[in-house]
Amino acid sequence: MSEQDAPKIEFPCPDYPIKVVGVNDDNFRGFVVETVQIHAPDLDISRVTVNDSRNGTFQSVTLMITATGEDQLRALHTDLMASGRVRMVI
């Protein structure tokens, strides 16, 4: 069996999905949207979805951005995680 390389992303990549998971607190969605808009100003807010965990402790915010490169994605991840409000970025 041979190992396959991970699929390469071609940039720009429209409709690149990002899911951000954090503690369900005051305006987590708003925080995530504002942070993402810094790195992806063309974010279509109408496509943002929010889901609460079964017990309501956590919330996931899913967004679709136009990914312009690895640097953009890395910076976005760094900013979200540095907040202390985010547990995971997928």
PyMOL Python script that loads the backbone (N, CA, C, O; Angstrom):
from pymol import cmd

cmd.read_pdbstr("""\
ATOM      1  N   MET A   1       0.844  -1.165   0.000  1.00  0.00           N
ATOM      2  CA  MET A   1       0.000   0.000   0.000  1.00  0.00           C
ATOM      3  C   MET A   1       0.896   1.237   0.000  1.00  0.00           C
ATOM      4  O   MET A   1       1.846   1.309   0.779  1.00  0.00           O
ATOM      5  N   SER A   2       0.609   2.199  -0.853  1.00  0.00           N
ATOM      6  CA  SER A   2       1.427   3.408  -0.919  1.00  0.00           C
ATOM      7  C   SER A   2       0.728   4.549  -0.194  1.00  0.00           C
ATOM      8  O   SER A   2      -0.500   4.631  -0.144  1.00  0.00           O
ATOM      9  N   GLU A   3       1.557   5.426   0.365  1.00  0.00           N
ATOM     10  CA  GLU A   3       0.994   6.601   1.022  1.00  0.00           C
ATOM     11  C   GLU A   3       0.638   7.639  -0.020  1.00  0.00           C
ATOM     12  O   GLU A   3       1.372   7.855  -0.985  1.00  0.00           O
ATOM     13  N   GLN A   4      -0.496   8.275   0.189  1.00  0.00           N
ATOM     14  CA  GLN A   4      -0.910   9.338  -0.714  1.00  0.00           C
ATOM     15  C   GLN A   4      -0.625  10.672  -0.058  1.00  0.00           C
ATOM     16  O   GLN A   4      -0.756  10.829   1.156  1.00  0.00           O
ATOM     17  N   ASP A   5      -0.230  11.632  -0.883  1.00  0.00           N
ATOM     18  CA  ASP A   5      -0.041  12.981  -0.376  1.00  0.00           C
ATOM     19  C   ASP A   5      -1.400  13.601  -0.101  1.00  0.00           C
ATOM     20  O   ASP A   5      -2.391  13.293  -0.762  1.00  0.00           O
ATOM     21  N   ALA A   6      -1.422  14.482   0.891  1.00  0.00           N
ATOM     22  CA  ALA A   6      -2.666  15.207   1.175  1.00  0.00           C
ATOM     23  C   ALA A   6      -3.024  16.035  -0.049  1.00  0.00           C
ATOM     24  O   ALA A   6      -2.136  16.525  -0.747  1.00  0.00           O
ATOM     25  N   PRO A   7      -4.308  16.194  -0.313  1.00  0.00           N
ATOM     26  CA  PRO A   7      -4.705  16.983  -1.487  1.00  0.00           C
ATOM     27  C   PRO A   7      -4.206  18.418  -1.342  1.00  0.00           C
ATOM     28  O   PRO A   7      -4.254  19.005  -0.261  1.00  0.00           O
ATOM     29  N   LYS A   8      -3.738  18.953  -2.429  1.00  0.00           N
ATOM     30  CA  LYS A   8      -3.244  20.331  -2.447  1.00  0.00           C
ATOM     31  C   LYS A   8      -4.411  21.276  -2.678  1.00  0.00           C
ATOM     32  O   LYS A   8      -5.289  21.017  -3.501  1.00  0.00           O
ATOM     33  N   ILE A   9      -4.404  22.365  -1.944  1.00  0.00           N
ATOM     34  CA  ILE A   9      -5.428  23.385  -2.113  1.00  0.00           C
ATOM     35  C   ILE A   9      -4.890  24.407  -3.096  1.00  0.00           C
ATOM     36  O   ILE A   9      -3.768  24.893  -2.956  1.00  0.00           O
ATOM     37  N   GLU A  10      -5.697  24.724  -4.083  1.00  0.00           N
ATOM     38  CA  GLU A  10      -5.310  25.754  -5.039  1.00  0.00           C
ATOM     39  C   GLU A  10      -5.929  27.066  -4.609  1.00  0.00           C
ATOM     40  O   GLU A  10      -7.138  27.161  -4.398  1.00  0.00           O
ATOM     41  N   PHE A  11      -5.088  28.075  -4.481  1.00  0.00           N
ATOM     42  CA  PHE A  11      -5.547  29.404  -4.053  1.00  0.00           C
ATOM     43  C   PHE A  11      -5.656  30.329  -5.240  1.00  0.00           C
ATOM     44  O   PHE A  11      -4.851  30.229  -6.166  1.00  0.00           O
ATOM     45  N   PRO A  12      -6.624  31.228  -5.247  1.00  0.00           N
ATOM     46  CA  PRO A  12      -7.660  31.378  -4.238  1.00  0.00           C
ATOM     47  C   PRO A  12      -8.635  30.207  -4.272  1.00  0.00           C
ATOM     48  O   PRO A  12      -8.898  29.614  -5.318  1.00  0.00           O
ATOM     49  N   CYS A  13      -9.159  29.900  -3.096  1.00  0.00           N
ATOM     50  CA  CYS A  13     -10.080  28.776  -2.940  1.00  0.00           C
ATOM     51  C   CYS A  13     -11.416  29.300  -2.419  1.00  0.00           C
ATOM     52  O   CYS A  13     -11.563  29.534  -1.219  1.00  0.00           O
ATOM     53  N   PRO A  14     -12.392  29.485  -3.312  1.00  0.00           N
ATOM     54  CA  PRO A  14     -13.701  29.964  -2.856  1.00  0.00           C
ATOM     55  C   PRO A  14     -14.408  28.881  -2.044  1.00  0.00           C
ATOM     56  O   PRO A  14     -14.143  27.690  -2.213  1.00  0.00           O
ATOM     57  N   ASP A  15     -15.299  29.306  -1.172  1.00  0.00           N
ATOM     58  CA  ASP A  15     -16.105  28.393  -0.353  1.00  0.00           C
ATOM     59  C   ASP A  15     -15.255  27.464   0.512  1.00  0.00           C
ATOM     60  O   ASP A  15     -15.572  26.285   0.672  1.00  0.00           O
ATOM     61  N   TYR A  16     -14.174  28.008   1.065  1.00  0.00           N
ATOM     62  CA  TYR A  16     -13.320  27.254   1.978  1.00  0.00           C
ATOM     63  C   TYR A  16     -14.009  27.241   3.348  1.00  0.00           C
ATOM     64  O   TYR A  16     -14.224  28.303   3.933  1.00  0.00           O
ATOM     65  N   PRO A  17     -14.359  26.060   3.868  1.00  0.00           N
ATOM     66  CA  PRO A  17     -15.111  26.004   5.125  1.00  0.00           C
ATOM     67  C   PRO A  17     -14.192  26.108   6.343  1.00  0.00           C
ATOM     68  O   PRO A  17     -13.112  25.519   6.384  1.00  0.00           O
ATOM     69  N   ILE A  18     -14.650  26.867   7.321  1.00  0.00           N
ATOM     70  CA  ILE A  18     -13.949  26.975   8.597  1.00  0.00           C
ATOM     71  C   ILE A  18     -14.989  26.789   9.694  1.00  0.00           C
ATOM     72  O   ILE A  18     -16.051  27.412   9.667  1.00  0.00           O
ATOM     73  N   LYS A  19     -14.677  25.928  10.658  1.00  0.00           N
ATOM     74  CA  LYS A  19     -15.550  25.736  11.821  1.00  0.00           C
ATOM     75  C   LYS A  19     -14.755  26.150  13.049  1.00  0.00           C
ATOM     76  O   LYS A  19     -13.626  25.706  13.261  1.00  0.00           O
ATOM     77  N   VAL A  20     -15.369  27.010  13.852  1.00  0.00           N
ATOM     78  CA  VAL A  20     -14.734  27.519  15.064  1.00  0.00           C
ATOM     79  C   VAL A  20     -15.589  27.075  16.249  1.00  0.00           C
ATOM     80  O   VAL A  20     -16.792  27.333  16.285  1.00  0.00           O
ATOM     81  N   VAL A  21     -14.964  26.410  17.214  1.00  0.00           N
ATOM     82  CA  VAL A  21     -15.675  25.895  18.374  1.00  0.00           C
ATOM     83  C   VAL A  21     -15.154  26.605  19.619  1.00  0.00           C
ATOM     84  O   VAL A  21     -13.946  26.731  19.821  1.00  0.00           O
ATOM     85  N   GLY A  22     -16.086  27.064  20.446  1.00  0.00           N
ATOM     86  CA  GLY A  22     -15.707  27.732  21.682  1.00  0.00           C
ATOM     87  C   GLY A  22     -16.820  27.651  22.699  1.00  0.00           C
ATOM     88  O   GLY A  22     -17.888  27.095  22.441  1.00  0.00           O
ATOM     89  N   VAL A  23     -16.547  28.225  23.873  1.00  0.00           N
ATOM     90  CA  VAL A  23     -17.538  28.245  24.945  1.00  0.00           C
ATOM     91  C   VAL A  23     -18.689  29.159  24.531  1.00  0.00           C
ATOM     92  O   VAL A  23     -18.472  30.263  24.032  1.00  0.00           O
ATOM     93  N   ASN A  24     -19.896  28.690  24.742  1.00  0.00           N
ATOM     94  CA  ASN A  24     -21.091  29.445  24.387  1.00  0.00           C
ATOM     95  C   ASN A  24     -21.276  30.557  25.409  1.00  0.00           C
ATOM     96  O   ASN A  24     -21.850  30.345  26.477  1.00  0.00           O
ATOM     97  N   ASP A  25     -20.784  31.746  25.070  1.00  0.00           N
ATOM     98  CA  ASP A  25     -20.926  32.883  25.966  1.00  0.00           C
ATOM     99  C   ASP A  25     -21.395  34.103  25.182  1.00  0.00           C
ATOM    100  O   ASP A  25     -21.816  33.981  24.032  1.00  0.00           O
ATOM    101  N   ASP A  26     -21.325  35.250  25.788  1.00  0.00           N
ATOM    102  CA  ASP A  26     -21.807  36.483  25.164  1.00  0.00           C
ATOM    103  C   ASP A  26     -21.270  36.668  23.753  1.00  0.00           C
ATOM    104  O   ASP A  26     -20.069  36.852  23.552  1.00  0.00           O
ATOM    105  N   ASN A  27     -22.151  36.620  22.801  1.00  0.00           N
ATOM    106  CA  ASN A  27     -21.861  36.955  21.416  1.00  0.00           C
ATOM    107  C   ASN A  27     -20.629  36.259  20.830  1.00  0.00           C
ATOM    108  O   ASN A  27     -19.802  36.901  20.182  1.00  0.00           O
ATOM    109  N   PHE A  28     -20.508  34.968  21.056  1.00  0.00           N
ATOM    110  CA  PHE A  28     -19.391  34.211  20.473  1.00  0.00           C
ATOM    111  C   PHE A  28     -19.433  34.308  18.950  1.00  0.00           C
ATOM    112  O   PHE A  28     -18.399  34.485  18.306  1.00  0.00           O
ATOM    113  N   ARG A  29     -20.630  34.191  18.379  1.00  0.00           N
ATOM    114  CA  ARG A  29     -20.778  34.297  16.923  1.00  0.00           C
ATOM    115  C   ARG A  29     -20.235  35.634  16.427  1.00  0.00           C
ATOM    116  O   ARG A  29     -19.475  35.672  15.459  1.00  0.00           O
ATOM    117  N   GLY A  30     -20.614  36.720  17.075  1.00  0.00           N
ATOM    118  CA  GLY A  30     -20.158  38.044  16.664  1.00  0.00           C
ATOM    119  C   GLY A  30     -18.649  38.177  16.727  1.00  0.00           C
ATOM    120  O   GLY A  30     -18.028  38.756  15.835  1.00  0.00           O
ATOM    121  N   PHE A  31     -18.062  37.638  17.787  1.00  0.00           N
ATOM    122  CA  PHE A  31     -16.607  37.674  17.912  1.00  0.00           C
ATOM    123  C   PHE A  31     -15.942  36.930  16.756  1.00  0.00           C
ATOM    124  O   PHE A  31     -14.996  37.431  16.148  1.00  0.00           O
ATOM    125  N   VAL A  32     -16.444  35.728  16.456  1.00  0.00           N
ATOM    126  CA  VAL A  32     -15.859  34.925  15.379  1.00  0.00           C
ATOM    127  C   VAL A  32     -15.998  35.652  14.043  1.00  0.00           C
ATOM    128  O   VAL A  32     -15.032  35.733  13.283  1.00  0.00           O
ATOM    129  N   VAL A  33     -17.176  36.178  13.749  1.00  0.00           N
ATOM    130  CA  VAL A  33     -17.403  36.876  12.478  1.00  0.00           C
ATOM    131  C   VAL A  33     -16.469  38.077  12.358  1.00  0.00           C
ATOM    132  O   VAL A  33     -15.851  38.269  11.311  1.00  0.00           O
ATOM    133  N   GLU A  34     -16.355  38.888  13.407  1.00  0.00           N
ATOM    134  CA  GLU A  34     -15.481  40.063  13.364  1.00  0.00           C
ATOM    135  C   GLU A  34     -14.024  39.672  13.127  1.00  0.00           C
ATOM    136  O   GLU A  34     -13.324  40.316  12.345  1.00  0.00           O
ATOM    137  N   THR A  35     -13.576  38.632  13.794  1.00  0.00           N
ATOM    138  CA  THR A  35     -12.192  38.186  13.641  1.00  0.00           C
ATOM    139  C   THR A  35     -11.941  37.656  12.229  1.00  0.00           C
ATOM    140  O   THR A  35     -10.913  37.959  11.624  1.00  0.00           O
ATOM    141  N   VAL A  36     -12.871  36.871  11.711  1.00  0.00           N
ATOM    142  CA  VAL A  36     -12.710  36.318  10.361  1.00  0.00           C
ATOM    143  C   VAL A  36     -12.719  37.439   9.318  1.00  0.00           C
ATOM    144  O   VAL A  36     -11.966  37.387   8.345  1.00  0.00           O
ATOM    145  N   GLN A  37     -13.567  38.449   9.520  1.00  0.00           N
ATOM    146  CA  GLN A  37     -13.649  39.545   8.546  1.00  0.00           C
ATOM    147  C   GLN A  37     -12.336  40.332   8.436  1.00  0.00           C
ATOM    148  O   GLN A  37     -12.073  40.948   7.403  1.00  0.00           O
ATOM    149  N   ILE A  38     -11.531  40.316   9.469  1.00  0.00           N
ATOM    150  CA  ILE A  38     -10.222  40.970   9.398  1.00  0.00           C
ATOM    151  C   ILE A  38      -9.377  40.296   8.326  1.00  0.00           C
ATOM    152  O   ILE A  38      -8.645  40.965   7.596  1.00  0.00           O
ATOM    153  N   HIS A  39      -9.476  38.983   8.232  1.00  0.00           N
ATOM    154  CA  HIS A  39      -8.652  38.200   7.304  1.00  0.00           C
ATOM    155  C   HIS A  39      -9.363  37.878   5.994  1.00  0.00           C
ATOM    156  O   HIS A  39      -8.716  37.596   4.985  1.00  0.00           O
ATOM    157  N   ALA A  40     -10.686  37.920   6.011  1.00  0.00           N
ATOM    158  CA  ALA A  40     -11.486  37.619   4.820  1.00  0.00           C
ATOM    159  C   ALA A  40     -12.626  38.632   4.745  1.00  0.00           C
ATOM    160  O   ALA A  40     -13.765  38.313   5.085  1.00  0.00           O
ATOM    161  N   PRO A  41     -12.318  39.866   4.297  1.00  0.00           N
ATOM    162  CA  PRO A  41     -13.324  40.932   4.313  1.00  0.00           C
ATOM    163  C   PRO A  41     -14.552  40.655   3.454  1.00  0.00           C
ATOM    164  O   PRO A  41     -15.588  41.292   3.644  1.00  0.00           O
ATOM    165  N   ASP A  42     -14.457  39.725   2.520  1.00  0.00           N
ATOM    166  CA  ASP A  42     -15.601  39.422   1.644  1.00  0.00           C
ATOM    167  C   ASP A  42     -16.512  38.337   2.221  1.00  0.00           C
ATOM    168  O   ASP A  42     -17.332  37.772   1.498  1.00  0.00           O
ATOM    169  N   LEU A  43     -16.376  38.044   3.513  1.00  0.00           N
ATOM    170  CA  LEU A  43     -17.191  37.021   4.158  1.00  0.00           C
ATOM    171  C   LEU A  43     -18.676  37.312   3.950  1.00  0.00           C
ATOM    172  O   LEU A  43     -19.144  38.424   4.190  1.00  0.00           O
ATOM    173  N   ASP A  44     -19.401  36.300   3.502  1.00  0.00           N
ATOM    174  CA  ASP A  44     -20.851  36.419   3.313  1.00  0.00           C
ATOM    175  C   ASP A  44     -21.533  35.998   4.613  1.00  0.00           C
ATOM    176  O   ASP A  44     -21.669  34.807   4.893  1.00  0.00           O
ATOM    177  N   ILE A  45     -21.959  36.978   5.401  1.00  0.00           N
ATOM    178  CA  ILE A  45     -22.525  36.718   6.718  1.00  0.00           C
ATOM    179  C   ILE A  45     -23.804  35.889   6.631  1.00  0.00           C
ATOM    180  O   ILE A  45     -24.144  35.184   7.581  1.00  0.00           O
ATOM    181  N   SER A  46     -24.508  35.960   5.524  1.00  0.00           N
ATOM    182  CA  SER A  46     -25.753  35.193   5.398  1.00  0.00           C
ATOM    183  C   SER A  46     -25.501  33.683   5.361  1.00  0.00           C
ATOM    184  O   SER A  46     -26.430  32.895   5.541  1.00  0.00           O
ATOM    185  N   ARG A  47     -24.254  33.280   5.130  1.00  0.00           N
ATOM    186  CA  ARG A  47     -23.924  31.853   5.065  1.00  0.00           C
ATOM    187  C   ARG A  47     -23.316  31.328   6.365  1.00  0.00           C
ATOM    188  O   ARG A  47     -22.895  30.173   6.424  1.00  0.00           O
ATOM    189  N   VAL A  48     -23.265  32.153   7.397  1.00  0.00           N
ATOM    190  CA  VAL A  48     -22.714  31.741   8.690  1.00  0.00           C
ATOM    191  C   VAL A  48     -23.773  30.918   9.429  1.00  0.00           C
ATOM    192  O   VAL A  48     -24.927  31.330   9.543  1.00  0.00           O
ATOM    193  N   THR A  49     -23.361  29.750   9.929  1.00  0.00           N
ATOM    194  CA  THR A  49     -24.280  28.921  10.697  1.00  0.00           C
ATOM    195  C   THR A  49     -23.726  28.720  12.107  1.00  0.00           C
ATOM    196  O   THR A  49     -22.514  28.693  12.320  1.00  0.00           O
ATOM    197  N   VAL A  50     -24.644  28.580  13.058  1.00  0.00           N
ATOM    198  CA  VAL A  50     -24.271  28.408  14.458  1.00  0.00           C
ATOM    199  C   VAL A  50     -25.005  27.199  15.014  1.00  0.00           C
ATOM    200  O   VAL A  50     -26.201  27.025  14.779  1.00  0.00           O
ATOM    201  N   ASN A  51     -24.280  26.362  15.753  1.00  0.00           N
ATOM    202  CA  ASN A  51     -24.883  25.203  16.410  1.00  0.00           C
ATOM    203  C   ASN A  51     -24.404  25.149  17.848  1.00  0.00           C
ATOM    204  O   ASN A  51     -23.219  25.325  18.129  1.00  0.00           O
ATOM    205  N   ASP A  52     -25.342  24.902  18.758  1.00  0.00           N
ATOM    206  CA  ASP A  52     -25.002  24.716  20.160  1.00  0.00           C
ATOM    207  C   ASP A  52     -24.774  23.238  20.430  1.00  0.00           C
ATOM    208  O   ASP A  52     -25.361  22.376  19.776  1.00  0.00           O
ATOM    209  N   SER A  53     -23.905  22.955  21.408  1.00  0.00           N
ATOM    210  CA  SER A  53     -23.702  21.571  21.814  1.00  0.00           C
ATOM    211  C   SER A  53     -24.969  21.069  22.519  1.00  0.00           C
ATOM    212  O   SER A  53     -25.862  21.852  22.844  1.00  0.00           O
ATOM    213  N   ARG A  54     -25.031  19.798  22.741  1.00  0.00           N
ATOM    214  CA  ARG A  54     -26.219  19.181  23.337  1.00  0.00           C
ATOM    215  C   ARG A  54     -26.596  19.845  24.663  1.00  0.00           C
ATOM    216  O   ARG A  54     -27.776  20.079  24.924  1.00  0.00           O
ATOM    217  N   ASN A  55     -25.615  20.146  25.489  1.00  0.00           N
ATOM    218  CA  ASN A  55     -25.886  20.761  26.791  1.00  0.00           C
ATOM    219  C   ASN A  55     -25.801  22.277  26.754  1.00  0.00           C
ATOM    220  O   ASN A  55     -26.025  22.933  27.771  1.00  0.00           O
ATOM    221  N   GLY A  56     -25.479  22.849  25.589  1.00  0.00           N
ATOM    222  CA  GLY A  56     -25.406  24.293  25.455  1.00  0.00           C
ATOM    223  C   GLY A  56     -24.123  24.917  25.973  1.00  0.00           C
ATOM    224  O   GLY A  56     -24.011  26.141  26.036  1.00  0.00           O
ATOM    225  N   THR A  57     -23.160  24.093  26.344  1.00  0.00           N
ATOM    226  CA  THR A  57     -21.897  24.604  26.879  1.00  0.00           C
ATOM    227  C   THR A  57     -21.029  25.194  25.784  1.00  0.00           C
ATOM    228  O   THR A  57     -20.387  26.226  25.978  1.00  0.00           O
ATOM    229  N   PHE A  58     -21.011  24.544  24.647  1.00  0.00           N
ATOM    230  CA  PHE A  58     -20.164  24.971  23.540  1.00  0.00           C
ATOM    231  C   PHE A  58     -21.013  25.405  22.358  1.00  0.00           C
ATOM    232  O   PHE A  58     -22.194  25.077  22.253  1.00  0.00           O
ATOM    233  N   GLN A  59     -20.369  26.153  21.475  1.00  0.00           N
ATOM    234  CA  GLN A  59     -21.041  26.618  20.264  1.00  0.00           C
ATOM    235  C   GLN A  59     -20.044  26.486  19.120  1.00  0.00           C
ATOM    236  O   GLN A  59     -18.854  26.756  19.276  1.00  0.00           O
ATOM    237  N   SER A  60     -20.554  26.065  17.970  1.00  0.00           N
ATOM    238  CA  SER A  60     -19.708  26.024  16.778  1.00  0.00           C
ATOM    239  C   SER A  60     -20.263  27.011  15.761  1.00  0.00           C
ATOM    240  O   SER A  60     -21.471  27.105  15.545  1.00  0.00           O
ATOM    241  N   VAL A  61     -19.343  27.741  15.146  1.00  0.00           N
ATOM    242  CA  VAL A  61     -19.693  28.712  14.117  1.00  0.00           C
ATOM    243  C   VAL A  61     -18.994  28.248  12.846  1.00  0.00           C
ATOM    244  O   VAL A  61     -17.771  28.109  12.816  1.00  0.00           O
ATOM    245  N   THR A  62     -19.776  28.010  11.795  1.00  0.00           N
ATOM    246  CA  THR A  62     -19.229  27.562  10.522  1.00  0.00           C
ATOM    247  C   THR A  62     -19.364  28.693   9.509  1.00  0.00           C
ATOM    248  O   THR A  62     -20.426  29.298   9.358  1.00  0.00           O
ATOM    249  N   LEU A  63     -18.245  28.961   8.814  1.00  0.00           N
ATOM    250  CA  LEU A  63     -18.200  30.045   7.835  1.00  0.00           C
ATOM    251  C   LEU A  63     -17.564  29.537   6.555  1.00  0.00           C
ATOM    252  O   LEU A  63     -16.801  28.571   6.565  1.00  0.00           O
ATOM    253  N   MET A  64     -17.885  30.193   5.464  1.00  0.00           N
ATOM    254  CA  MET A  64     -17.261  29.892   4.176  1.00  0.00           C
ATOM    255  C   MET A  64     -16.524  31.159   3.741  1.00  0.00           C
ATOM    256  O   MET A  64     -17.121  32.230   3.629  1.00  0.00           O
ATOM    257  N   ILE A  65     -15.224  31.021   3.501  1.00  0.00           N
ATOM    258  CA  ILE A  65     -14.442  32.176   3.067  1.00  0.00           C
ATOM    259  C   ILE A  65     -13.780  31.874   1.736  1.00  0.00           C
ATOM    260  O   ILE A  65     -13.748  30.726   1.293  1.00  0.00           O
ATOM    261  N   THR A  66     -13.258  32.901   1.109  1.00  0.00           N
ATOM    262  CA  THR A  66     -12.376  32.701  -0.031  1.00  0.00           C
ATOM    263  C   THR A  66     -10.960  32.714   0.525  1.00  0.00           C
ATOM    264  O   THR A  66     -10.429  33.766   0.880  1.00  0.00           O
ATOM    265  N   ALA A  67     -10.364  31.548   0.595  1.00  0.00           N
ATOM    266  CA  ALA A  67      -9.010  31.417   1.125  1.00  0.00           C
ATOM    267  C   ALA A  67      -8.029  31.889   0.066  1.00  0.00           C
ATOM    268  O   ALA A  67      -8.048  31.411  -1.069  1.00  0.00           O
ATOM    269  N   THR A  68      -7.169  32.833   0.445  1.00  0.00           N
ATOM    270  CA  THR A  68      -6.236  33.404  -0.520  1.00  0.00           C
ATOM    271  C   THR A  68      -4.844  32.804  -0.420  1.00  0.00           C
ATOM    272  O   THR A  68      -4.027  32.990  -1.322  1.00  0.00           O
ATOM    273  N   GLY A  69      -4.563  32.093   0.654  1.00  0.00           N
ATOM    274  CA  GLY A  69      -3.249  31.474   0.791  1.00  0.00           C
ATOM    275  C   GLY A  69      -3.032  30.928   2.189  1.00  0.00           C
ATOM    276  O   GLY A  69      -3.830  31.156   3.099  1.00  0.00           O
ATOM    277  N   GLU A  70      -1.930  30.200   2.338  1.00  0.00           N
ATOM    278  CA  GLU A  70      -1.615  29.597   3.630  1.00  0.00           C
ATOM    279  C   GLU A  70      -1.348  30.648   4.696  1.00  0.00           C
ATOM    280  O   GLU A  70      -1.689  30.447   5.862  1.00  0.00           O
ATOM    281  N   ASP A  71      -0.747  31.761   4.314  1.00  0.00           N
ATOM    282  CA  ASP A  71      -0.467  32.817   5.289  1.00  0.00           C
ATOM    283  C   ASP A  71      -1.760  33.364   5.888  1.00  0.00           C
ATOM    284  O   ASP A  71      -1.836  33.601   7.093  1.00  0.00           O
ATOM    285  N   GLN A  72      -2.766  33.563   5.057  1.00  0.00           N
ATOM    286  CA  GLN A  72      -4.064  34.049   5.532  1.00  0.00           C
ATOM    287  C   GLN A  72      -4.670  33.058   6.531  1.00  0.00           C
ATOM    288  O   GLN A  72      -5.128  33.453   7.603  1.00  0.00           O
ATOM    289  N   LEU A  73      -4.670  31.785   6.177  1.00  0.00           N
ATOM    290  CA  LEU A  73      -5.266  30.766   7.038  1.00  0.00           C
ATOM    291  C   LEU A  73      -4.504  30.642   8.350  1.00  0.00           C
ATOM    292  O   LEU A  73      -5.118  30.486   9.406  1.00  0.00           O
ATOM    293  N   ARG A  74      -3.199  30.707   8.303  1.00  0.00           N
ATOM    294  CA  ARG A  74      -2.373  30.624   9.505  1.00  0.00           C
ATOM    295  C   ARG A  74      -2.651  31.814  10.434  1.00  0.00           C
ATOM    296  O   ARG A  74      -2.819  31.639  11.641  1.00  0.00           O
ATOM    297  N   ALA A  75      -2.698  33.026   9.863  1.00  0.00           N
ATOM    298  CA  ALA A  75      -2.948  34.229  10.657  1.00  0.00           C
ATOM    299  C   ALA A  75      -4.343  34.194  11.279  1.00  0.00           C
ATOM    300  O   ALA A  75      -4.519  34.586  12.433  1.00  0.00           O
ATOM    301  N   LEU A  76      -5.320  33.733  10.530  1.00  0.00           N
ATOM    302  CA  LEU A  76      -6.689  33.618  11.034  1.00  0.00           C
ATOM    303  C   LEU A  76      -6.736  32.653  12.219  1.00  0.00           C
ATOM    304  O   LEU A  76      -7.333  32.955  13.252  1.00  0.00           O
ATOM    305  N   HIS A  77      -6.112  31.508  12.061  1.00  0.00           N
ATOM    306  CA  HIS A  77      -6.059  30.511  13.137  1.00  0.00           C
ATOM    307  C   HIS A  77      -5.378  31.092  14.373  1.00  0.00           C
ATOM    308  O   HIS A  77      -5.869  30.918  15.489  1.00  0.00           O
ATOM    309  N   THR A  78      -4.266  31.772  14.187  1.00  0.00           N
ATOM    310  CA  THR A  78      -3.523  32.364  15.303  1.00  0.00           C
ATOM    311  C   THR A  78      -4.374  33.381  16.057  1.00  0.00           C
ATOM    312  O   THR A  78      -4.416  33.364  17.287  1.00  0.00           O
ATOM    313  N   ASP A  79      -5.055  34.268  15.326  1.00  0.00           N
ATOM    314  CA  ASP A  79      -5.886  35.288  15.966  1.00  0.00           C
ATOM    315  C   ASP A  79      -7.054  34.678  16.739  1.00  0.00           C
ATOM    316  O   ASP A  79      -7.362  35.112  17.849  1.00  0.00           O
ATOM    317  N   LEU A  80      -7.694  33.686  16.159  1.00  0.00           N
ATOM    318  CA  LEU A  80      -8.817  33.046  16.839  1.00  0.00           C
ATOM    319  C   LEU A  80      -8.356  32.335  18.110  1.00  0.00           C
ATOM    320  O   LEU A  80      -8.995  32.470  19.154  1.00  0.00           O
ATOM    321  N   MET A  81      -7.272  31.589  18.041  1.00  0.00           N
ATOM    322  CA  MET A  81      -6.806  30.834  19.197  1.00  0.00           C
ATOM    323  C   MET A  81      -6.238  31.753  20.281  1.00  0.00           C
ATOM    324  O   MET A  81      -6.332  31.428  21.465  1.00  0.00           O
ATOM    325  N   ALA A  82      -5.659  32.879  19.907  1.00  0.00           N
ATOM    326  CA  ALA A  82      -5.055  33.800  20.872  1.00  0.00           C
ATOM    327  C   ALA A  82      -6.100  34.470  21.757  1.00  0.00           C
ATOM    328  O   ALA A  82      -5.763  35.000  22.816  1.00  0.00           O
ATOM    329  N   SER A  83      -7.335  34.453  21.346  1.00  0.00           N
ATOM    330  CA  SER A  83      -8.396  35.134  22.089  1.00  0.00           C
ATOM    331  C   SER A  83      -8.685  34.471  23.431  1.00  0.00           C
ATOM    332  O   SER A  83      -9.149  35.132  24.359  1.00  0.00           O
ATOM    333  N   GLY A  84      -8.418  33.192  23.540  1.00  0.00           N
ATOM    334  CA  GLY A  84      -8.770  32.447  24.744  1.00  0.00           C
ATOM    335  C   GLY A  84     -10.217  31.985  24.759  1.00  0.00           C
ATOM    336  O   GLY A  84     -10.621  31.220  25.635  1.00  0.00           O
ATOM    337  N   ARG A  85     -10.998  32.449  23.789  1.00  0.00           N
ATOM    338  CA  ARG A  85     -12.428  32.090  23.706  1.00  0.00           C
ATOM    339  C   ARG A  85     -12.645  30.865  22.826  1.00  0.00           C
ATOM    340  O   ARG A  85     -13.690  30.219  22.896  1.00  0.00           O
ATOM    341  N   VAL A  86     -11.672  30.557  22.013  1.00  0.00           N
ATOM    342  CA  VAL A  86     -11.806  29.492  21.007  1.00  0.00           C
ATOM    343  C   VAL A  86     -11.093  28.232  21.508  1.00  0.00           C
ATOM    344  O   VAL A  86      -9.961  28.293  21.989  1.00  0.00           O
ATOM    345  N   ARG A  87     -11.764  27.115  21.389  1.00  0.00           N
ATOM    346  CA  ARG A  87     -11.168  25.820  21.783  1.00  0.00           C
ATOM    347  C   ARG A  87     -10.551  25.097  20.585  1.00  0.00           C
ATOM    348  O   ARG A  87      -9.553  24.390  20.721  1.00  0.00           O
ATOM    349  N   MET A  88     -11.160  25.285  19.407  1.00  0.00           N
ATOM    350  CA  MET A  88     -10.719  24.517  18.241  1.00  0.00           C
ATOM    351  C   MET A  88     -11.109  25.247  16.967  1.00  0.00           C
ATOM    352  O   MET A  88     -12.179  25.848  16.882  1.00  0.00           O
ATOM    353  N   VAL A  89     -10.214  25.185  15.965  1.00  0.00           N
ATOM    354  CA  VAL A  89     -10.519  25.699  14.624  1.00  0.00           C
ATOM    355  C   VAL A  89     -10.292  24.552  13.658  1.00  0.00           C
ATOM    356  O   VAL A  89      -9.204  23.980  13.595  1.00  0.00           O
ATOM    357  N   ILE A  90     -11.319  24.229  12.918  1.00  0.00           N
ATOM    358  CA  ILE A  90     -11.232  23.097  11.972  1.00  0.00           C
ATOM    359  C   ILE A  90     -11.414  23.650  10.573  1.00  0.00           C
ATOM    360  O   ILE A  90     -11.382  22.894   9.601  1.00  0.00           O
TER     361      ILE A  90
END
""", "prot")
cmd.dss("prot")
cmd.show_as("cartoon", "prot")
cmd.util.cbc("prot")
cmd.orient("prot")
